[in-house]
């Protein structure tokens, strides 16, 4: 039998999922599985809401593909339990996730599924990262309980071994240790894939969530892989009684099957939502980190103005970004693709200094030039964990060791109200101390909503620069 596996398509419909659909062919001996996070990360999410569509376009494509099994990812709860219920119903797939329980009986969650092909029984179970409650809004998980991932995977393996010839785990989580070179990638329970591979003997472990590309390989007695993200790759595997083979494939170019939707979407993307007095950028990531960025300054200003916070932080970008004088949905949502919410927390100078030292660790001197440390670019690009502040003054001195690089820090008072994304406020990205600080408020609108609303109401806004004074090397 054949398995087609996708994950982390993040609603990249026309550039990813549509291409995968055109590249595969399903028959009676094929199971199609998605490993989660088909929501968020693409402007199509905002378009769907802005146009009040009564369906999820990505769900329609999954249905046309013949999706059999859907394991949820953290972003699949971005519209709450009602959203994932509608999504699963529209795909026609079975929801598989053994470490989730729900008080909502209409969210029909399977712990495991067994399929028989030519007398061979293939047992499937699904697990979502048990870090879910740290990276998803509490209200979006109402009635949901998340059980420990490793413990549940162990329990499910025992059940599958009694009822199936081949055992398959689909894990919406990644590897805490890179199986290719043994480098440590994570120190939290967000990713436990390597431990699963070493301690459990599933025949096949399909991972997701981490956005890295791990070709089909064997670790211990288990085969494993990860597809990356945005539908740039999918996996095709063959299973028989004695062998498992697999490979990652790049989908082929194709024409969209719903040209009316695509045309309306492209027109919407290029529609104007605001005006600047002059263009901003383009900004390369290294320049954002060493010199600052007008887009970050603008967003920090908006966050402070709308919330009344003393200081604000905004993250850098994984890619080159720019805003033209006529700001469009396409440009703005490229800069801010995820619907994070703002959270306000009390912080002191000690906490700010720890956060700034973390940011300073992103930079290194190489052959006399300032570069971004490879530990933040390989194998996972995570420049979005570098933050820039407004409301304080500071600089970085790279001639000093990591942990002692913050220079000229000036804070206006002993206790400050800091506004940031809920992702950062939960301690994610290497900032665990933010989770421990007192939360004052969580806004009820996403950063995307707030920025778009600001641009629509303010023509040619004027804003100050951040307090970032640049980088010293000697």
Secondary structure, 3 states (H helix, E strand, C coil): CEEEEECCCCCCHHHHHHHHHHHCCCCCCEEEEECCCCCCCCHHHHHHHHCCCCCCHHHHHHHHHCCCEECCCHHHHCCHHHHHHHHHHHHCCEEECCCEEECCCCCCEECEEEEEECCEEEEEEEEECCCHHHHCCHHHHCCEEECCHHHHHHHHHHHHHHHCCEEEEEEECCCCECCCCCCECCCCCCCCHHHHHHHCCCCEEEECCCCCEEEEEEECCEEEEEECCCCCCEEEEEECCCCEEEEEECCCCCCCCCHHHHHHHHHHHCCEEEECCCCEEEECHHHHHHHCCHHHHHHHHHHHHHHCCCEEEEECCCCCEEECCEEEHHHHHHHCCCCCEEEEEEEEHHHHHHHHHHHHCCEEEECCEEEECHHHCCCCCCHHHCEEEECCEEEEECCCCCCCCEEEEECCCCEEEEEEEHHHHCCCCCCHHHHHCCEEEEEEEEHHHHHHHHHHHCCCCCCCCCCEEEEECC
